Amino acid sequence: MTRVEIGKVHRMYFANTLLGLLLIFASQAPVFAQENVDNTTNTTQSDTTISSKEAVWQFEITPYLFAAGLKGQAGIRGVTADVDMSFNDIWDNLDSAFMGLFTAQKGQWSYGLEGVYFKISDEGSKSVTGPFGIVTIDGALQLTTSLNVYQGSVGYRVMDNSTVVDLIGAVRYTQVKTDMTVVLTTIPGIVFPGGATSADGSESWTDAVVGVRVLHSISENVSLLGYADVGAGGSDLTYQLIAGVNWEFSKDFTAKAGYRVMDWDYENDNNTWDMQASGVYLGLGIKF
């Protein structure tokens, strides 16, 4: 079994475990909801704590920076490049980027729309595999990659005390465009089908995901965030993990920071996006 196959097995095991935990958690939702009802009369919170008891619309937009590195494989027409980019590598080769989240909530229901876009140019691969064999010369192949991720979600609150729990259902759309160019002569030589030394490809797919979001107040205006989701559909597997802290430093503004992992396992017609983006995020939530 190759290193890549072993990695996929480990990721599938992790995703199945995560899905099992989410299903167990969802099965307990009626219990949490009943406990929430029983405890409502005994729980008091100020206007600045987490609460959905007042059924009024609440809106928030959060622009943020996701200081992510990329690690995995990207492939076009059967030629696959190993990618291992730190955030510094991405920053040096970044053409453009946009990341933002819009949320709306009323009562126990919440709705979200998130967009992530960035484009990276002229990043060298660590190694390349294809019909010609394996080339391990660093930078022999250069990649230009643009990634678009859009996610729409619906959440239902099953607990609303000092700890808030939302069950999440979402649709995640991912689009990847990759250009590959051979920049070094190697033995064996890197060639695409037809003898070309460059190729480009574009793939897009949609996954259904389920997840859970937990917020826990540790003071009047500070809360801890935990989020996990897992799904599939267009891809073989996708999952996401977030751990963070939110600080509501004024009535309408919340500083947000934490660590985020996004993972995809996609392959279609010899095109591959088997990639993980992970790193620190920083954002500013603006309520209106």
N, C-alpha and C positions, 0 to 999 in steps of 0.2 A: 504494500500500500504506500503510495507516494505521500510526501509531506502535505500537499494540497488536499488529498483525499482524507488524510487523518484530520486536518483542520476542519473539513466539512463535517466529518462525523462528530467531532467535538461540538461544533456550532449547532448541529441538528439536535444533539443530546441536550445542550443548554436550552435551545428554543422549546423542545418538548417539555423540559422541566418547567420552564417559565410559563408555558401554556397551561400545564397542569395546575400550577399554583394560582394562575388567574381564574381557572375554572372553579377551583376550590373556593377562592375568594368570592366569586360571583354567586356560588351556591349558598353562601352565608349572608348574601345581601339582605334577604328578608329579616334575618335575625338582627343585623345591624340597624335596619330601618326601624324595627320595633323598639330596640334599645334607645334609638334616637328619640322616638315619640315618648317613651317612658321617662327619659331624662330631660325633656324640653322644659318642663316646669321647674326643674331644679338647676337649670343652667342659665346664667346671665353673662352677657358679653357686651362690651362697649362697641360703639359704632366703628371703631378701627380694627376690630378682630374679624376673623373669617366667619361669615355667616351668609345663609341664603334664606333666612326665615321671612324676610320681607320680599314679597313677590313683585318687585319692581325691576325693570331692565337695568342692567349694569354693563357698561362697555369698557373695553380696554384695548389699546394698541401697544405692542411692544417691539420696537426695533432693537436688534441685538447683533452682537459679534460672536460668531462661533469659531473659536481659534482651533480648528480641527486639523489633525494630520490624516493622511490617507494611507491605508495599508491593505494590499490584496492583489488582485489580478484584473487587468483590462485586456480584452482581446477583440481583434477584427479579422474576419475571414480565416480563422484557424491559427493566427499568429497572436500569441499571448505574452504580454509584458508583465513582469513583477513590478509592483509599485510600492514604494516605502518612503513616503514623504512626511516629514515633520511639518509643523505649522510654519517654521522659519523657511522651509523649502517652498511651501505654498505661497507664503507672503512675498518671497523674492520673485516668484513667477506669476503672481496674481494679476490678471487683467481687470477684472471687475467682480463685484459681489454685492448681493442684497439678501437680507434675512429679516423677516418680520412675522409677527403673530397678532391676529385679531381675535378677541373673544367677546362673546355676548352671553349674559346669564340672566335668567328670570326664574326665581324659585329654585326648585331642585334641578332644573334643566340648564345645560350650558352648551354653547356652540363655538367651534373654533375653526379658523382658517389660517394656515401657515404656509409661507413660501420661503424656499431657500434656493439661492442661485449663486454660482460662482464659476469662473472660467480661469483655467491655469494653462499657461503656454510654455512650450519648450522645456518640459521636464524630462530628464533622462531616466530610462528604465534601469532596474538593477540586474535583470536577466531577461532573456527572451526564449520562448519555446515555439516550435512549429514543425511543419513537415521536414524542415532542414535539420532538425535536432535542437540542441540547447546551446545558447550563446550566453556566457556569463560575464562578458565585458561590460562594466558599468558605463551607461550613457551611450551605448551603441545605437539605441533607438530612442528617439525623442517623441513625446506625446504632448498634444494639446487637447485638453478635456474641458467640456462644459457640462455642468450638472444642474438640473432643475428638479426640485422636489416640492410638490404641493400636496397638502393634506387638509381634508375637511373632516371634522369630528363632531360627534354628539356625545354629551356626557349626562349621566343621571346620578344625583347625589343620594347616597344611601346612609351617610353618617354626617352629622353637622354639629359637633361639639367642639372641644378644644382640638380634636382631630377631625379633619374633613376627609371623606372618602368619596370619590367619583368613579363610577364604572364608565368606560369609554368604548365607543365603537367608531371606527374611522375608515376612510378610503385614502390611500396614499398613491399618488401618481408620481412616477419617476421617469425622467428623460435624460439620457446620456448621449453626448456627441463626442467622438474621439477621432483625432487625426494622428497617424503614426508615420514617421519619416526615418529612414535609415541614414545615419550621419557618420558611421564608421565602417570601414571595410573589415570584415571578420572572417575567420575560418571556423566553422562553415559560414557561408554568407547568409545574411538575413534577407529573404525575399518573400513577397506575397504571391498568391496564386497568379499565374501569368507572367511571372518574372519581374513584377513591379517592385520598386523600392519605397513606395509610399502607398497608403490606403487611408480611407476614412469610412466611418460608419456611424449610424444613429439608431438607437433603440429606445423605445418607450413602453411602459407597462403600468398596470394598476393592480394594487394589492388591497385586500380587505384585512383590517387588523382589529384586534380587541386588546383592551388594556385597562389599567387602573391608575388613578392619580390620588396621592395622599398628601395632605397638607397638615402640619402639626404646629400649633402655636407654642412658642417658647417664651414669648413676652407679649406685651400689648401690641407691638407693631413688627415683630419678627416671627417668621415661620419657616419651617423646614419643608422641603418638597421632595417627594419621591414619585417617580413615574416609570411604568414599564408597559410595553406593548409587543405583540408578536402577531404575524400574519403571513399570508401567501396569496397566490392567485396568478398574476402575471409572472412573478418570480417564484423560485422554489422555496424561498424563505426570506423574511425580513423581520427585524426586531429593533427595538429602541429602548434605551435606558437613560434615565436622568436622575441625578441627585443634586439638590441645590438649596439655596437659602434666599428668602425674599425679605427685604427690609422696606417697610412703608414709612419713608422718612417725612412725608407730608400727606395731606388728605388725598391728593390725586396722583401722587408719584410713588412708584415702588422700584427700588433697585433690586436687580436679580442677578445671581451668579451661581455657577455650579459646574458640573461635569456631565457631558453628554456623549452617548454612543449611538450611532446609527449604522445598521448593517444590512447588506443586500447579498443575495446569492441568486444570480440571474444568468441564464445561458439560452441562446436561441440562434440557430443557423450559424454556428461557429463564431458568434459574437458573445463576448463574456463581460459581465460586470460582477465580480466576486470581491466585494470591497467593504471595508469598514472605515467610517469616519468617526474620530473620537477626539475629544479635547475640551477645554474650558470654554464656557460661554459667559458673556456679560450683556445685560439688557436693562432697559428702562421702561417700566410699565406706566402708561399714561391713561388715566381714567377720564371718561367724559360721559 
